[in-house]
Amino acid sequence: MRADAEGFSLSLSADQKAAVAHRGSPLILKGATGTGKTTVLIEAALSRIAAGQSPDSILLLTYGRERASEMRDAIVTRSQETAFEPLARTFHSLAYSILKMRTGDNYREIVLLSGAEQETFISQLLDGDIEDGYKQWHDDLKKTPESLGEPLQTQGFVRELRDLIMRANERGITPDALAERGHQLGEKYWPGAADFWKRYLGAMTLQEVLAGDAKVRIDPSEIINSAINYLRANPELLAELRGRFSTIIVDEFQESDPAQRTLLSLLAGADLVIVADSASAVGRFRGADPEGIAAVIGSYVAAGAKEIVLTENFRGTPTAQTARLHSESEEAQYIAYLFKRAHLMQGVPYSQMAVIVRSHGQTASAIRRAFAQVSIPTAGDVEALAHNAAIAPFLLLARVATGAQSLNLDTAEKLLTSEFGGATSVSLRRTRAALLAARDEASDKRSGTQLILDAILTGDIAIEDSAELMRIHNLLSLAKKSIAKKSATIHDLLWAIWNNA
C-alpha cells in the first residue's frame, strides 16, 4: 500500500485488492498492526459507493469516536456522494440511535450517564449501606478498629464495583446470575455486589420517577443490551434496519464485547467485512473480550465466510526508549520535557501526543501539574469533581472539620501529602520517627500514628521540623472556627480553607 504525493492514489497489495473486491459472502480480514487493514475498509466502502451503492446503506462500526470520525472524514473527502446518515459510528452510537427510534408509548428521551455520575451515585448508595451496618456485604469489607479508612468509601472500591456491574451487563449477566456465579467460583464479594446491583437499579428507577421528566437514565454498559432487547421485541424495525444497512464493515473487532457482537449478528447480512487482530487489543479494561473472537470468527468461516490475512507491513516500528527515574515528580517533569521538546523542535502538535496511565491517581495528577507548569494543554477522561486531586483535599478537610469524616491515619496522610501539607512519604516517616523519639517512653505509650493525629488536633508538637503538621493543624482549627459562628454556611467553611491554605 503506497500513496502518491496527494495521498489519494493508493497502490494496494494483491491481498488488499482481493479484500476490497470481495463480494457475496462475509469477509474476515486479519493482519498485524501496520498491514493496512483500516485502509482496506475505507477502500472497500469507497469501491461500493463508486459502483453506485448508496452511502446510507453502508455502516462502518469501530470502537472509538475519534476513530469513527477519522474513517468518516477519509471517505467523505474522496466521495462525491451525499450521505444523510453518519457513515462510521461506534457500537454505542448505533445503539443510541436505535433506542431513539422508539415511538408512541415506547418513546422516552435517553440520557446517558457519564462514568463520573455513575461513580458518584454508587458512592452515595454505599454510604447508605455503611449506615445500615453492611448487611449485604462480606465481613472483610466492614470497618474495624485496625482499618486505615472506610473500605466501602475508597474510590478504588467504587470504581471496581462499577466495573464489575458494567462487565456483567455487557455479558448479559443478571444480578441473580452474578450472585450464583460468585458462590460457584468462590468469589466472596460477588453476592454482596449482586445485591447492591439490584438496589442500584431500583434507585435508578426511583430517581427517574421522582425526576418526572419522562427521561430514561442509562449507563453505557446497558445501552447495547437495551437496543438488542428493543430490536428483538420489534421485528419490523429489525427487518427495516437489516434492509437499510446492506453492507456492514467492522473495524477493530477484537475490541468488541459479547453484547456488541450480538447486536452485530442481529443486523448483519451477507455483505459483512470484519477486521480483527487479537494481539493488538487494548480495551480489556472497557470490557473487550479479544479471546472470544476466535469462536465468533470460526462460526462465520464455518458458514462460508472468506478469510484473508494481510502480511506485508507498511509501517515502520519506532525505536523504544526507556528512562529510570527516582520519583513520580521527576517522571512527570521528564515527560513534560519530552513533550515540550517534540513540540518545539519537531513541530509535533500536542493533540498528537498522549500519556497512557493505568488510572486516575497521583501519577496522572503529577503529570498534569508538570504540564501546567510549562503550558502544555491537557485533556482526559472526565472525573467527578470531588475526586479531582486539587479539589479533594478541600472537601476532605471540610468533612473532618464538620465531623462528617473522622481523623484517622488514612485521612491524616491524605491531608499531609496534599498541596495543603506538602509532605511526602519519606518526610512522613521522618516525622513519625521524630515524634516517637521526642516522647517520654516511660509515661507516653502512644503509637507513631496516634502522635501524628494528636499533633494535628492539638498543635502540641515537640519536634523542630513540624511545618507540615502545623499547616494542617492551623487549617483545621480555622475551618472549625468558621463553622462555629452562628450564621455560618458551607460557603463560609470552604472560603476559610481556601483563604488560609
Secondary structure as the mmCIF struct_conf table of DSSP 4:
data_model
#
loop_
_struct_conf.conf_type_id
_struct_conf.id
_struct_conf.beg_label_comp_id
_struct_conf.beg_label_asym_id
_struct_conf.beg_label_seq_id
_struct_conf.end_label_comp_id
_struct_conf.end_label_asym_id
_struct_conf.end_label_seq_id
STRN STRN1 ARG A 2 ALA A 3
TURN_TY1_P TURN_TY1_P1 ALA A 5 GLU A 6
BEND BEND1 GLY A 7 GLY A 7
STRN STRN2 LEU A 10 SER A 11
HELX_RH_AL_P HELX_RH_AL_P1 ALA A 14 ALA A 21
BEND BEND2 GLY A 24 SER A 25
STRN STRN3 LEU A 27 GLY A 31
TURN_TY1_P TURN_TY1_P2 THR A 33 GLY A 34
BEND BEND3 THR A 35 THR A 35
HELX_RH_AL_P HELX_RH_AL_P2 LYS A 37 ALA A 50
TURN_TY1_P TURN_TY1_P3 ALA A 51 GLY A 52
HELX_RH_3T_P HELX_RH_3T_P1 PRO A 55 SER A 57
STRN STRN4 ILE A 58 THR A 62
BEND BEND4 TYR A 63 TYR A 63
HELX_RH_AL_P HELX_RH_AL_P3 ARG A 65 VAL A 76
TURN_TY1_P TURN_TY1_P4 THR A 77 ARG A 78
BEND BEND5 GLU A 81 GLU A 81
BEND BEND6 PHE A 84 GLU A 85
BEND BEND7 LEU A 87 LEU A 87
STRN STRN5 ALA A 88 THR A 90
HELX_RH_AL_P HELX_RH_AL_P4 PHE A 91 LEU A 99
TURN_TY1_P TURN_TY1_P5 LYS A 100 MET A 101
HELX_RH_3T_P HELX_RH_3T_P2 GLY A 104 ASN A 106
STRN STRN6 GLU A 109 LEU A 112
HELX_LH_PP_P HELX_LH_PP_P1 LEU A 113 SER A 114
HELX_RH_AL_P HELX_RH_AL_P5 GLY A 115 GLU A 131
TURN_TY1_P TURN_TY1_P6 ASP A 132 GLY A 133
BEND BEND8 TYR A 134 TYR A 134
TURN_TY1_P TURN_TY1_P7 LYS A 135 GLN A 136
BEND BEND9 TRP A 137 TRP A 137
HELX_RH_3T_P HELX_RH_3T_P3 ASP A 139 LEU A 141
BEND BEND10 LYS A 142 LYS A 142
TURN_TY1_P TURN_TY1_P8 PRO A 145 GLU A 146
BEND BEND11 LEU A 148 GLY A 149
HELX_RH_3T_P HELX_RH_3T_P4 PRO A 151 GLN A 153
BEND BEND12 THR A 154 THR A 154
HELX_RH_AL_P HELX_RH_AL_P6 GLN A 155 GLU A 170
TURN_TY1_P TURN_TY1_P9 ARG A 171 GLY A 172
HELX_RH_AL_P HELX_RH_AL_P7 PRO A 175 LEU A 185
TURN_TY1_P TURN_TY1_P10 GLY A 186 GLY A 186
TURN_TY1_P TURN_TY1_P11 LYS A 188 TYR A 189
HELX_RH_AL_P HELX_RH_AL_P8 TRP A 190 ALA A 211
TURN_TY1_P TURN_TY1_P12 GLY A 212 GLY A 212
BEND BEND13 ASP A 213 ALA A 214
STRN STRN7 LYS A 215 ILE A 218
HELX_RH_AL_P HELX_RH_AL_P9 PRO A 220 ALA A 233
HELX_RH_AL_P HELX_RH_AL_P10 PRO A 235 ARG A 244
BEND BEND14 SER A 246 SER A 246
STRN STRN8 THR A 247 VAL A 250
BEND BEND15 ASP A 251 ASP A 251
HELX_RH_3T_P HELX_RH_3T_P5 PHE A 253 GLU A 255
HELX_RH_AL_P HELX_RH_AL_P11 PRO A 258 LEU A 267
BEND BEND16 ALA A 270 ALA A 270
STRN STRN9 ASP A 271 ALA A 276
HELX_RH_3T_P HELX_RH_3T_P6 SER A 278 SER A 280
HELX_RH_3T_P HELX_RH_3T_P7 ARG A 284 ARG A 286
TURN_TY1_P TURN_TY1_P13 GLY A 287 GLY A 287
HELX_RH_3T_P HELX_RH_3T_P8 PRO A 290 GLY A 292
HELX_RH_AL_P HELX_RH_AL_P12 ILE A 293 ALA A 302
TURN_TY1_P TURN_TY1_P14 ALA A 303 GLY A 304
STRN STRN10 LYS A 306 LEU A 310
BEND BEND17 ARG A 315 ARG A 315
HELX_LH_PP_P HELX_LH_PP_P2 GLY A 316 ALA A 320
BEND BEND18 HIS A 326 SER A 327
HELX_RH_AL_P HELX_RH_AL_P13 GLU A 328 GLN A 346
HELX_RH_3T_P HELX_RH_3T_P9 TYR A 350 GLN A 352
BEND BEND19 ARG A 358 GLY A 361
HELX_RH_AL_P HELX_RH_AL_P14 GLN A 362 GLN A 373
TURN_TY1_P TURN_TY1_P15 VAL A 374 SER A 375
HELX_RH_3T_P HELX_RH_3T_P10 LEU A 385 HIS A 387
BEND BEND20 ASN A 388 ASN A 388
TURN_TY1_P TURN_TY1_P16 ALA A 389 ILE A 391
HELX_RH_AL_P HELX_RH_AL_P15 ALA A 392 THR A 402
TURN_TY1_P TURN_TY1_P17 GLY A 403 GLY A 403
BEND BEND21 ALA A 404 GLN A 405
HELX_RH_AL_P HELX_RH_AL_P16 LEU A 409 LEU A 416
TURN_TY1_P TURN_TY1_P18 THR A 417 THR A 417
BEND BEND22 SER A 418 SER A 418
TURN_TY1_P TURN_TY1_P19 GLU A 419 GLY A 421
HELX_RH_AL_P HELX_RH_AL_P17 SER A 425 ALA A 438
BEND BEND23 ARG A 439 ARG A 439
TURN_TY1_P TURN_TY1_P20 GLU A 441 SER A 443
HELX_RH_AL_P HELX_RH_AL_P18 GLY A 448 THR A 458
BEND BEND24 ILE A 463 GLU A 464
HELX_RH_AL_P HELX_RH_AL_P19 ALA A 467 ALA A 484
BEND BEND25 LYS A 485 LYS A 485
TURN_TY1_P TURN_TY1_P21 LYS A 486 SER A 487
HELX_RH_AL_P HELX_RH_AL_P20 ILE A 490 ASN A 500
#
